[in-house]
Amino acid sequence: MASNPTDIRALHVAPLDIPLFEPFGISGGAQAAANNVLVTLELADGTVGYGEAAPLPAYNGETQAQALGVLRGAQHWLAGHAGGDWRRAAADFRGRGGAWCGSAQCAFELALLDALTKQRGEPLVKFFGGAGTELETDMTVTTGTADEAAEAARDIRARGIRMIKVKVGGQAGPAHDLARLLAIHDVAPDSPLILDGNAGVSRAAAGELVRGLKARGIVPALLEQWLAKDDLAGARALGEESGWLVAADESVTSADDARRVVAERAAGAINIKLMKGGVAAALDIVAVAKAAGLKLMIGGNVESILAMTGSACFAAGQGGFDFADLDTPLFMAENPFAGGFALEGGKISVAHLAAGHGVTPKN
């Protein structure tokens, strides 16, 4: 019997190691290179789609070896599998290992959706709803000294990027973070600041940092996941006591997590990352957040232009995203891909993409 053109013929998996200009540091540690995974998915009619897994050990413990293992383990049963009902295919993948590695789940779903939308000549942004084609991204100041933070902020503004995200938390303590934030504010006083703790700020340190910022008249645009991911009561108190917008990131990897955040009034925004659990899970989280009136942020791990373009298509297509953190291609010393979103200053556009996400390997 002839196969359906949307059946999956093959899944190819390879390490994707991309050097960074300098280590990307967050509260849980630093990563010297993007140790990711490239997925190439071929449909029965020969259409090819590409996906990327970007595990980040310091973020949630996932490793390149784990992502490679899950994806290679799927190669045998995916051959000949129906791909046209992408949500069913995604659920099958999740049940056979994807639940244990969100970045692998994301890579498979992104590659499948790229292939399916290419097959019918549809831009991925339109598939996701076509609400818009543009976003404004921030750029990140990673962990380091106050002088390094000031230098990074100058570079960000010189690029024409308005919004600055700053990694805070970890063992250095709130006095160290406050010095860094003051240095950034001195060189970029009109830049909105997103302060990202990656669940590495204690309640006591959070209180000290809030008091220090208020004493100096600095009002952040967003406090992103300062406290431990299960400390929803603390997150609610942080928002109430500071009066500032709090976003959940590590706290939300599923729609059930999002519903708990809503029920506990633990955040006014949610950071959506396709790498946390894949595209289907991200769509379900967006639905919960929008129904509850929460603000939305699109973010990612240390991802190349491939995965970041997929996320840009997702957020622009869905619409309603107030914050975007899609800057990690700017930290990479090499770009092994052609195509992807266009970036001018902080403005991301996917309007030019004709089919799929538009990113292909150069070799």
Summary of the structure (lengths in Angstrom):
residues: 363
radius of gyration: 19.9
end to end distance: 34.8
largest distance: 72.9
contacts: 1376
relative contact order: 0.16
helix: 42%
strand: 24%
